[in-house]
Amino acid sequence: MRRAPSTPPELPVYEHVRLLGAGGFSDVFLYQQLLPRRLVAVKVLIADGLDSGARAAFVEEANLMARLSAHPSIVTIFHADIAVDDRPYFVMEYCAGPSLSELAKGAPFTVVDALRRASTRTSCSA
């Protein structure tokens, strides 16, 4: 059974727009950054995942994304912090369009197709 998404955190310079997706340990929300004005994706660790191991893994993910963000197929991470409600979050580049899971629901693609997609697309291109 899938869990209900968490409540989006109040973030000082961002306005919540909508839920983008919910996973096992985190939710991703679309926010409007106020300055500079742009849409961003905000990944938030869910309250049930606040043990020290989950926090450490979340921090490591943010650090890894920052190190890899120069790669054209990796989204850029802009900011990471702890929300007022004590949940860790990070703000990253928002890429409009279908997610990988949405693409997988369509016509099946071969390993060659998947590799071609991964090697030829930039982080936010189709």
N, C-alpha and C positions, 0 to 999 in steps of 0.2 A: 504494500500500500504506500502510495506517495504521500509525503508530508505536505502540509500547506506552506506556502512561502512565508518567510518572515516579514515583519513590518520594516519598510525602508527606514534607515536612520535619518535623523535630521542632520544635515551637513551645512555648515555656515555659508558657503559660497556656491551652493548647488541647489537646484530645485528638482524634486522628484518628478519624473514623467510617467514611467510605467515599469513593470517587471519584464525583464528579458528572458530569464530562465532560473530554474531552481535545481540544485544538485543535492548530493548527499550531505555536504558539509558547508555549503555556501549558496548564496543567492546572488544573481546579477541583475542590477536595475539600470534603467536608462535615466540619466539626470541631465539637466541643462546647467552647464557651468555658466556663471553670471559674468565673469571677466577673466580672460577673454570669452566671449559668448560662443559656445560650441556644445554639441551633444557629446557626452562621455558615458562610458560604461563603468559602473561601480560594483565591484565584487565585495560582498560582505560575508564574513564568517557568521554562521547562525549561532544563536545563543547556546544551543545544546552542544556545540562544538568548541566550547571555551576552555577545555582542559589544556594543560601546558603543552602536550604533544601536538594538538591540533593548532594551537597558536604558533608553535615553532615551525610547523609545516607550512602554515599560511605565510609567515614571514619569509621563509626560504623560497616559496613560490614567487613572492613579490621581488625578492632580490635576484632570483634567476631570470625573471622577466626583464628586469632592468638591465642585466648583463647582456641579454640576447636581443634587446629592443632595436639594435642597429640592423638586425637581419630583416630583409624585406618581407618575410612571411610571418613575422611575429609582431603583434600589436605593441605599441609603445605604452609604457606605464608612466603616468605623470606624477602621481602622488600616492603616498600611503600614510595612514594614521590610525588612531583609535577614535571611534565615534563617542559622542556624549554618553551613549548607553553602554559603553565599554566593549563594543564589538570592533575588532580590527577590520579595516577595509582598504582597498586600493582603487584608485581612479585610473582608468586606461582609455586608450583610443577606442572610439565606438565605430564599428564597421557595420553599416546597414547591409541588408540582404540576408539570404538564407544562411542558417547555421549549418555546420557539418552534419548534425543529426537530421536537419530538415532535408538536406541534399541526399542523405542516405535513404530517406523514406521514398524518394522518387525512383526512377529507373536505376537498376543496379549499375555500378561502374566497376570496371576491372582494376586490378592492381596497377596496371600501366596508366589507366585514366587517373587514378588517385595520385600516383607519383607525378604525372604531368601537371595536375592541378597544384600540387604542393610546390613544384619547382618553378612554375611560371607565374604564380600570382604573387602580388604584393599583399601586405597585411589586410588592406581594405579594398582590394580589387575583386572583381567577379571571377 
